[in-house]
Amino acid sequence: MRIGTATANGTSTPVLERDGALLPLDVPAGTTLAQLIAAGGELPAPRDGAAPLDGARLAAPLRPGKIVAIGLNYMDHVRETGLDKPTTPLVFTKFTTSVIGDGDEIRVDRGITQRVDWEVELAAVVGRRMTRVAREDALSHLFGYTVANDVSARDVQFADGQWVRGKSLDTFCPLGPVIVTADEIADPQALDIKTRVNGDAVQDSNTKEMVFGVAELLSFCSHSFTLEPGDVVLTGTPWGCGEFMDPIRSLGAGDVVEVEVEGIGTVSNTVVEI
């Protein structure tokens, strides 16, 4: 299933996306998708006889409880950075206030950063609580997968010496357009993954390039800290980041960034400067 959150007339509701139509789920008003994931069990069906929501648009599918991100997790990205291949996953976080949805603006504060970069990522959405879960059992704990753009203020990231602030500026985590339930992704290590900036292909790879696969990442994290339903794990980005081009390419006002993962969809955001 393709599950998301739609907004219309100032209200939000969980929806099933079917053939481009957004069908409201049969839930009480005010219910969020994060609450449905936390509740476990089967998702409610669309309301009986409900028509597709007129004039609605997809927002970010959910506001995660926490965002766990992984650095340098594609071999092609390791090669372009010139850094050593990690021997264990490189874990950091993005604050949840950075989350936006498809069509929302990436807002760049020029008083803070001059070098803003893109990073397409496959994002895993936890469905069941995970504490010290074995790798072979990890994928069974997932609710599904979505697409993320780990937008990064490179000058802030490198100057700080750690990554949280440069990765967590407001609007720096587009998610969406929907969550595809885990049963519909047969192999998370066989998905094409791409970024386009103003229509130009800048990242084009496949999740088979991951140093640590999704199951291994989830298990590794769960042995260090508990993953709760609704948490999101960003699994790394492939080659093609602007910071490592010659010359460096950074995002500017008016740029349109599209990140795409096979079988899930595309998230498109326009950059504005504030």
LUMDO-737749 format. One record per residue (C-alpha): residue number from 0; x, y, z. Coordinates in Angstrom, 3 decimals. Example, Ala and Ser with C-alpha at 12.3 -4.5 7.8 and 13.67 -1.06 7.14 Angstrom:
LUMDO-737749
PT  nr       px       py       pz
PT   0   12.300   -4.500    7.800
PT   1   13.670   -1.060    7.140
END
This chain:
LUMDO-737749
PT  nr       px       py       pz
PT   0    0.000    0.000    0.000
PT   1    0.948    3.621   -0.540
PT   2    0.087    5.529    2.638
PT   3    0.503    9.241    3.225
PT   4   -0.861   12.379    4.803
PT   5   -2.974   14.783    2.789
PT   6   -3.843   18.371    3.598
PT   7   -6.978   20.136    2.410
PT   8   -8.822   23.168    3.744
PT   9   -6.337   23.531    6.583
PT  10   -6.723   20.003    7.933
PT  11   -4.589   16.883    7.583
PT  12   -5.664   13.267    7.378
PT  13   -4.038    9.888    6.657
PT  14   -4.775    8.677    3.153
PT  15   -4.324    5.744    0.827
PT  16   -2.886    6.792   -2.520
PT  17   -4.360    4.699   -5.299
PT  18   -3.755    5.488   -8.975
PT  19   -3.025    9.087   -8.047
PT  20   -6.209    9.514   -6.020
PT  21   -6.046   10.277   -2.287
PT  22   -8.613    8.262   -0.338
PT  23   -9.131    9.217    3.345
PT  24   -8.703    6.389    5.844
PT  25  -11.565    5.641    8.202
PT  26  -10.082    7.235   11.334
PT  27  -11.285    9.843   13.849
PT  28  -10.615   13.465   12.981
PT  29   -7.173   14.576   14.115
PT  30   -5.603   11.112   13.884
PT  31   -2.078   11.172   12.457
PT  32   -0.268    8.538   10.465
PT  33    2.375    8.389   13.205
PT  34   -0.359    7.423   15.675
PT  35   -1.618    4.672   13.366
PT  36    1.889    3.263   13.003
PT  37    2.407    3.338   16.778
PT  38   -0.901    1.536   17.336
PT  39    0.267   -1.418   15.262
PT  40   -2.020   -3.932   13.621
PT  41   -3.703   -3.532   10.268
PT  42   -4.262   -0.057    8.922
PT  43   -7.864    1.147    8.664
PT  44   -9.386    0.936    5.202
PT  45  -10.625    4.005    3.336
PT  46  -13.994    5.229    4.509
PT  47  -16.940    3.423    2.908
PT  48  -18.003    5.277   -0.180
PT  49  -15.447    8.006    0.367
PT  50  -14.597   10.001   -2.720
PT  51  -11.030   11.091   -3.402
PT  52  -10.150   14.253   -1.537
PT  53  -10.808   17.231   -3.783
PT  54   -8.032   19.817   -3.909
PT  55   -5.839   17.934   -1.423
PT  56   -2.054   17.689   -1.621
PT  57    0.367   15.300   -0.014
PT  58    2.311   16.675    2.940
PT  59    5.229   14.981    4.682
PT  60    3.875   11.511    5.549
PT  61    4.691   11.887    9.250
PT  62    6.722   13.796   11.816
PT  63    9.106   11.079   13.046
PT  64    9.775   10.480   16.710
PT  65   13.447   10.680   15.768
PT  66   15.484   10.747   12.596
PT  67   18.558    8.517   12.544
PT  68   20.900    9.192    9.628
PT  69   23.882    7.315    8.250
PT  70   26.928    8.898    6.613
PT  71   29.244    7.503    3.927
PT  72   27.115    4.433    3.292
PT  73   27.492    4.072   -0.495
PT  74   30.721    2.827   -2.003
PT  75   30.428    5.237   -4.943
PT  76   30.043    8.138   -2.466
PT  77   33.030    6.902   -0.435
PT  78   35.098    6.951   -3.635
PT  79   34.054   10.488   -4.604
PT  80   34.860   11.894   -1.147
PT  81   38.280   10.234   -1.032
PT  82   37.579    9.087    2.527
PT  83   38.110    5.605    3.929
PT  84   35.327    3.047    3.788
PT  85   33.642    2.933    7.220
PT  86   34.131   -0.219    9.254
PT  87   30.938    0.439   11.235
PT  88   27.946    2.639   10.357
PT  89   28.528    6.368   10.856
PT  90   25.460    7.509   12.801
PT  91   24.161   11.049   13.318
PT  92   20.753   12.679   13.662
PT  93   18.628   15.355   12.055
PT  94   16.174   17.253   14.241
PT  95   12.547   16.484   13.398
PT  96   11.792   20.186   12.943
PT  97   13.703   19.944    9.644
PT  98   10.927   17.818    8.042
PT  99    8.932   19.176    5.102
PT 100    6.923   17.502    2.346
PT 101    6.747   17.315   -1.416
PT 102    6.213   20.764   -2.898
PT 103    7.316   22.660    0.203
PT 104   10.156   25.176    0.010
PT 105   13.729   24.482    1.086
PT 106   14.494   27.768    2.842
PT 107   18.167   28.785    2.912
PT 108   19.294   31.423    5.386
PT 109   22.268   33.152    3.781
PT 110   23.255   34.492    7.192
PT 111   24.064   30.887    8.149
PT 112   25.189   28.994    5.052
PT 113   26.533   29.539    1.547
PT 114   27.051   25.892    0.507
PT 115   23.819   23.878    0.524
PT 116   23.888   20.389   -0.949
PT 117   21.434   17.626   -1.874
PT 118   21.463   13.966   -0.792
PT 119   18.831   11.524   -2.018
PT 120   18.241    8.696    0.461
PT 121   16.065    5.639    0.950
PT 122   14.327    6.142    4.299
PT 123   13.149    3.200    6.408
PT 124   10.125    3.784    8.665
PT 125   10.048    1.650   11.814
PT 126    6.787   -0.147   12.533
PT 127    7.577   -2.134   15.685
PT 128    9.789   -1.323   18.661
PT 129   13.366   -2.469   18.080
PT 130   15.823   -3.218   20.885
PT 131   18.805   -5.466   20.170
PT 132   17.178   -6.994   17.099
PT 133   19.169   -9.481   15.028
PT 134   19.954   -8.556   11.434
PT 135   17.915  -11.445   10.064
PT 136   14.820  -10.184   11.929
PT 137   15.265   -6.453   11.344
PT 138   13.210   -5.969    8.165
PT 139   10.175   -7.609    9.790
PT 140   10.041   -4.616   12.155
PT 141    9.569   -2.086    9.365
PT 142    6.339   -0.325    8.500
PT 143    7.642    0.761    5.132
PT 144    9.901    2.984    3.074
PT 145    9.843    6.566    1.865
PT 146   12.134    9.010    0.071
PT 147   14.297   11.584    1.850
PT 148   16.536   14.463    0.861
PT 149   19.244   14.908    3.497
PT 150   19.793   18.572    2.646
PT 151   23.139   19.656    4.079
PT 152   24.801   22.997    4.838
PT 153   28.303   21.812    4.026
PT 154   30.138   24.879    5.326
PT 155   28.344   24.574    8.670
PT 156   28.798   20.782    8.757
PT 157   32.552   20.918    8.234
PT 158   33.173   24.021   10.368
PT 159   31.307   22.580   13.359
PT 160   33.294   19.355   13.309
PT 161   30.081   17.382   13.776
PT 162   27.074   17.180   11.522
PT 163   23.880   17.806   13.471
PT 164   23.423   21.569   13.013
PT 165   24.413   21.614    9.344
PT 166   21.970   18.787    8.638
PT 167   19.102   20.048   10.818
PT 168   18.345   23.559    9.640
PT 169   14.619   24.154    9.217
PT 170   13.270   22.632    5.950
PT 171   16.409   20.501    5.452
PT 172   14.635   17.100    5.503
PT 173   12.068   16.681    2.720
PT 174   10.203   13.363    3.105
PT 175    7.604   11.661    0.938
PT 176    5.647   11.649   -1.180
PT 177    4.159    8.579    0.566
PT 178    5.274    5.584    2.600
PT 179    5.205    2.339    0.647
PT 180    4.509   -0.525    3.046
PT 181    7.363   -2.965    3.522
PT 182    5.522   -5.891    1.907
PT 183    5.657   -4.087   -1.453
PT 184    9.450   -3.661   -1.484
PT 185   10.789   -7.135   -2.191
PT 186   14.456   -6.154   -1.857
PT 187   15.516   -2.769   -0.434
PT 188   19.027   -3.442   -1.810
PT 189   17.882   -3.374   -5.446
PT 190   16.313    0.060   -5.946
PT 191   17.408    2.772   -8.354
PT 192   17.978    6.093   -6.577
PT 193   18.326    9.477   -8.297
PT 194   18.521   13.264   -7.908
PT 195   17.813   15.943  -10.493
PT 196   18.536   19.650  -10.072
PT 197   16.649   21.834  -12.542
PT 198   16.120   18.697  -14.608
PT 199   19.827   17.783  -14.716
PT 200   20.711   14.309  -13.407
PT 201   23.277   14.696  -10.619
PT 202   22.870   11.431   -8.684
PT 203   22.089    8.094  -10.330
PT 204   22.861    4.903   -8.446
PT 205   21.307    1.838   -6.844
PT 206   20.861    0.771   -3.231
PT 207   23.023   -2.286   -3.940
PT 208   25.943    0.171   -3.543
PT 209   25.288    0.469    0.212
PT 210   28.211   -0.426    2.452
PT 211   25.774   -1.597    5.151
PT 212   22.365   -2.790    3.991
PT 213   19.069   -1.677    5.520
PT 214   18.747   -4.742    7.750
PT 215   22.294   -4.379    9.052
PT 216   21.784   -0.674    9.779
PT 217   18.572   -1.281   11.705
PT 218   20.121   -4.064   13.755
PT 219   23.252   -2.011   14.468
PT 220   21.235    0.980   15.651
PT 221   18.895   -1.130   17.757
PT 222   21.854   -2.524   19.683
PT 223   22.852    1.017   20.665
PT 224   19.460    2.675   21.205
PT 225   15.813    1.705   20.923
PT 226   14.014    2.428   17.673
PT 227   10.345    3.242   18.191
PT 228    7.393    2.969   15.771
PT 229    7.427    6.007   13.525
PT 230   11.170    6.578   13.787
PT 231   12.855    7.124   10.425
PT 232   16.288    5.818    9.455
PT 233   17.999    7.554    6.520
PT 234   20.277    5.007    4.912
PT 235   22.880    7.168    3.175
PT 236   23.403    8.815   -0.202
PT 237   25.263    7.772   -3.361
PT 238   27.804    9.670   -5.492
PT 239   26.895   12.962   -7.148
PT 240   26.743   15.429   -4.258
PT 241   27.477   18.996   -5.336
PT 242   30.100   19.542   -2.651
PT 243   32.383   16.987   -4.304
PT 244   32.061   18.299   -7.871
PT 245   34.836   20.346   -9.494
PT 246   33.939   23.149   -9.204
PT 247   31.660   22.779   -6.177
PT 248   27.969   23.112   -7.062
PT 249   25.636   24.453   -4.389
PT 250   21.906   25.122   -4.366
PT 251   20.648   28.653   -4.947
PT 252   17.395   30.556   -5.134
PT 253   14.968   29.104   -7.664
PT 254   16.660   25.723   -7.980
PT 255   14.257   22.784   -8.125
PT 256   15.540   19.605   -6.477
PT 257   13.885   16.254   -7.251
PT 258   14.870   13.116   -5.321
PT 259   13.512    9.758   -6.426
PT 260   13.614    6.140   -5.291
PT 261   12.330    3.365   -7.538
PT 262    8.934    2.015   -6.530
PT 263    8.243    4.833   -4.053
PT 264    8.161    8.116   -5.920
PT 265    9.661   11.576   -6.225
PT 266    9.903   14.506   -3.814
PT 267   10.304   17.905   -5.468
PT 268   11.213   21.116   -3.638
PT 269   12.130   24.620   -4.742
PT 270   14.932   26.521   -3.011
PT 271   14.249   30.030   -1.663
PT 272   16.659   32.327    0.122
PT 273   15.669   34.161    3.290
END
